């Protein structure tokens, strides 16, 4: 076991749950046809999130991973109240969140989101000072817990985000900053409210490689020093390997595997996780030839019967599932996550017969 793995094992004595998502469902209405500029009749709803259960613990970094379109960003947006779920509950410190926006305001101060595109999430007409101070004004925070002024709080947030001296940035506009600096401003805008949870949606995907490590290092520093819990949405399992305590892998609206980072990435049990690992050379079992994932995710308005991954599953396509007498179950029998031990769960029929998929 490496030093990193040993350190992570110790941290997996997880703290108290801070966010609990139970059976979350988010659907988007679809319409078909376009006649004379008017939308046609209503089509089948797209099930973007379909029965997701997740728990984020105090001081934990949880990576929510998967391809584009798997539902991970929708899950994150529903978590922070930007999307209204059709079913399920979200709890913060054991208390279910209300559905109306006004009642969500105290929660939104505690749970802040860092978006993927810093340029798109910053108002180009506001100065950096105004952008960071906006959250304080929305929540009517006129001074800090120790009597700090608004300027003190803004300066503190900018400094923590690595923009020093903070006064140098007050009167600048977003277009005058680099991409990495803009992402630091977004982070400062979240930090100024002293949140307990940060939801980071692909926080480094639009940044140069030289800057990514710095931003990820900042987030880890907040976890270690401020005890902030972090949910990172990513398509990159290499990033998850670097920063996460646990990894949850999503496919077509559901979590198909979840567990400690070492367990999931070194000993993956779901064929989808194994396929995603094909592009992460530092993860996975040594000497094992990994399958390349073929095809695109299915249309979320037409969820396949049985295991929803079976149309792309290399175990089914190769005939191995048929040899094991499991193909009918893969194609026709839905299934839930099953516990494998060591806080590791996966949803694959082959686990039932103690076979490695």
Secondary structure, DSSP 8 states (H G I E B T S, - for coil): --HHHHHHHHHTS---EEEEEEEEEEEE--B--EETTEE-SB---EEEEEEEEEEEETT-EEEEE--TTSSHHHHHHHHTTSS--SEEEEEETTEE--SSTGGGHHHHHHEEEE-S-HHHHS-TTSBHHHHHHHHHHHTT--S-TTS--HHHHHHHHHHHTT-SSGGGGTT-BGGGS-HHHHHHHHHHHHHTTT-SEEEEESTTTTS-HHHHHHHHHHHHHHHHHH--EEEEEES-HHHHHHH-SEEEEEETTEEEEEEEHHHHHHS--SHHHHHHGGG-TTSS-TT-------S----TTS--SSSTTGGG-HHHHTTHHHHTT-HHHHHH-----EEEETTEEE--GGGGGT---
